[in-house]
Amino acid sequence: MDRRHWCWTPFWKLVNQLFFDDAFVVESKESNQGLLDALADIDMKEDDKYYIAFDYVVDNQDIRNKYRMLKSIADKAEGKIIILDMICFEYLILVFDKLVAWTGTGKTDKIKIREEVLAAVEDHRINLSKIDDEKTLQYIAGFKRYSTERVMKSLVGEFTQNEKWSVKGVLMGECWYKDCCVSEHPDNLRCGKPEVEDGSEKMRMLMQSEEVHKIISIIIG
């Protein structure tokens, strides 16, 4: 049986558990440089395959440089290293069509900014020339060191402030994968009402969203 290795976040561990019966070894290398260092030292076995989840945005020069190095390593690996085509993990959450309803956010201004930003995404970046909304442009202008990834992370944070829907830290918020959605602080943090309460079904709906499904289909082959 092939040994497969998959690098990235607690999100991928949930995917591995729920959809692949823990068939993969999921590892995080903490940083892009850590990933490159690990690949440089790897002892690749004949039947091994490595699926790499790499945040790639073209408006960050450091990421572009490291992606070129990763691509060079993958090109020499004779198909054993597969780079998953993605912008960043936060983009997968931000583009999920149930995000607003499930998290119960009341931030109408951020809902509008989300719509504008997502409509302007192309070729692994936010194309600012496609945004006409003044408030969205002001929001983006507020970043001291602008990049597509920073905007994505900030916006996702706006929608997932409720700890039960968090996508930061060691674990995803339990509302993503458990059979309930009950906030410990209902007076302070909103919590939406998903149309399904089963935790596995919620994760399946996230996995079946267009952007996530494109990545999963690469792994399934």
Rosetta blueprint (number, residue, H / E / L):
1 M L
2 D L
3 R L
4 R E
5 H E
6 W E
7 C E
8 W L
9 T L
10 P H
11 F H
12 W H
13 K H
14 L H
15 V H
16 N H
17 Q H
18 L H
19 F H
20 F L
21 D L
22 D L
23 A L
24 F E
25 V E
26 V E
27 E E
28 S L
29 K L
30 E L
31 S L
32 N H
33 Q H
34 G H
35 L H
36 L H
37 D H
38 A H
39 L H
40 A H
41 D L
42 I L
43 D L
44 M L
45 K L
46 E L
47 D L
48 D L
49 K E
50 Y E
51 Y E
52 I E
53 A E
54 F L
55 D L
56 Y L
57 V L
58 V L
59 D L
60 N L
61 Q H
62 D H
63 I H
64 R H
65 N H
66 K H
67 Y H
68 R H
69 M H
70 L H
71 K H
72 S H
73 I H
74 A H
75 D H
76 K L
77 A L
78 E L
79 G L
80 K L
81 I E
82 I E
83 I E
84 L E
85 D L
86 M L
87 I L
88 C L
89 F H
90 E H
91 Y H
92 L H
93 I H
94 L H
95 V L
96 F L
97 D L
98 K L
99 L H
100 V H
101 A H
102 W H
103 T H
104 G L
105 T L
106 G L
107 K L
108 T H
109 D H
110 K H
111 I H
112 K H
113 I H
114 R H
115 E H
116 E H
117 V H
118 L H
119 A H
120 A L
121 V E
122 E E
123 D L
124 H L
125 R E
126 I E
127 N L
128 L H
129 S H
130 K H
131 I L
132 D L
133 D L
134 E H
135 K H
136 T H
137 L H
138 Q H
139 Y H
140 I H
141 A H
142 G L
143 F L
144 K L
145 R L
146 Y L
147 S L
148 T H
149 E H
150 R H
151 V H
152 M H
153 K H
154 S H
155 L H
156 V H
157 G H
158 E H
159 F H
160 T L
161 Q L
162 N L
163 E H
164 K H
165 W H
166 S L
167 V L
168 K L
169 G L
170 V L
171 L L
172 M L
173 G L
174 E H
175 C H
176 W H
177 Y L
178 K L
179 D L
180 C L
181 C L
182 V L
183 S L
184 E L
185 H L
186 P L
187 D L
188 N L
189 L L
190 R L
191 C L
192 G L
193 K L
194 P L
195 E L
196 V L
197 E L
198 D L
199 G H
200 S H
201 E H
202 K H
203 M H
204 R H
205 M H
206 L H
207 M H
208 Q L
209 S L
210 E H
211 E H
212 V H
213 H H
214 K H
215 I H
216 I H
217 S H
218 I H
219 I H
220 I H
221 G L
